[in-house]
Amino acid sequence: QVQLVESRGGLVQAGGSLRLSCAASGNILRLIVMEWYRQAPGKQRELVAAITKDGSTNYADSVKGRFTISRDYAKNTVYLQMNSLKPEDTAVYYCRGTYTHGDYWGQGTQVTVSS
């Protein structure tokens, strides 16, 4: 089992920045990929960013150039740095860890961007 604990999100004005973290504990060996998803009201959950065990990253087109995913191996923590936030970034953000033994989700954290 793996536990993923996300940091608290928050309310930020458009153009502002916010950093989310996701701390992993438990059986965290054999990681394949860590991902951030988001789900806005009335919409499907969508992939925002991903980072593989080797450090390769991938982003949704809507956040490229604004969001950065990174990983602190010593702390077993993944971060999502969000800059130039827009109202359409408002959503519940989830981290997900995929391991050889299964995939796990964090509890989700609300990010609200005001215009």
C-alpha positions in Angstrom: 0.0 0.0 0.0 1.0 3.6 -0.7 -0.3 6.7 1.0 -0.3 10.0 -0.9 -0.9 13.1 1.1 -1.3 16.4 -0.7 -0.7 19.8 0.6 -3.5 22.2 1.1 -4.5 24.2 -2.0 -6.0 27.6 -1.7 -7.5 30.7 -3.2 -5.2 32.8 -5.5 -5.8 35.7 -7.8 -5.4 35.3 -11.5 -1.8 35.7 -12.5 -0.6 34.4 -9.2 1.3 31.3 -8.2 0.8 28.3 -6.0 2.8 25.1 -5.3 1.2 21.8 -4.4 3.1 18.9 -2.9 2.3 15.2 -2.7 4.2 13.2 -0.1 4.4 9.4 -0.6 4.8 6.8 2.1 4.5 3.1 2.4 5.5 0.6 -0.3 7.0 3.3 -2.6 9.6 1.2 -4.3 9.2 0.3 -8.0 7.6 3.6 -8.9 6.6 4.0 -12.6 5.2 7.5 -12.7 3.8 10.2 -10.6 1.0 12.4 -12.0 -1.1 15.3 -11.2 -4.7 15.4 -12.3 -7.5 17.9 -11.8 -11.2 17.9 -12.0 -13.3 21.0 -12.4 -17.0 21.0 -11.5 -19.0 19.2 -14.2 -16.0 18.1 -16.1 -14.0 14.9 -16.3 -10.8 14.4 -14.5 -7.9 15.3 -16.7 -4.2 14.7 -16.6 -2.2 17.9 -15.9 1.4 16.7 -15.6 3.5 13.6 -15.1 7.0 12.7 -14.1 8.5 9.2 -14.6 10.9 7.4 -12.3 13.6 8.6 -14.6 12.6 12.2 -14.4 11.0 12.6 -17.8 8.1 15.0 -17.7 4.9 15.6 -19.7 2.3 18.3 -19.6 -1.2 19.0 -20.8 -1.2 21.6 -23.5 -3.3 23.9 -21.3 -0.6 24.2 -18.7 2.6 24.0 -20.7 4.9 26.9 -19.9 3.0 27.7 -16.7 3.2 24.6 -14.6 6.2 22.6 -13.6 6.3 19.1 -12.0 9.3 18.1 -10.0 10.3 15.4 -7.6 12.4 15.4 -4.4 13.7 11.9 -4.2 15.0 12.3 -0.6 11.6 13.4 0.6 9.6 11.1 -1.6 7.6 14.1 -2.6 6.3 15.4 -5.9 5.6 19.1 -6.5 3.4 21.0 -8.9 4.5 24.6 -9.3 1.7 26.6 -10.9 2.4 30.0 -12.2 0.3 32.5 -14.2 -2.8 30.9 -12.9 -6.0 31.4 -14.7 -9.6 31.1 -13.5 -10.0 28.0 -15.7 -7.3 26.3 -13.6 -9.9 26.2 -10.7 -10.4 22.5 -9.8 -9.7 19.8 -7.3 -6.1 18.6 -7.9 -5.2 15.0 -7.3 -1.8 13.3 -7.3 -1.6 9.8 -8.5 1.3 7.3 -8.1 1.6 4.3 -10.4 3.8 1.5 -9.1 4.4 -2.1 -10.3 2.0 -3.2 -7.6 -0.8 -0.8 -8.3 -1.8 2.8 -8.5 -2.9 5.1 -5.7 -4.6 8.5 -5.4 -4.3 11.4 -3.0 -7.3 12.8 -1.3 -7.5 15.9 -3.6 -7.0 19.5 -2.8 -9.0 22.5 -4.0 -7.4 25.2 -6.0 -9.5 28.3 -6.7 -8.3 31.1 -9.0 -10.3 34.3 -8.8 -10.5 36.7 -11.7 
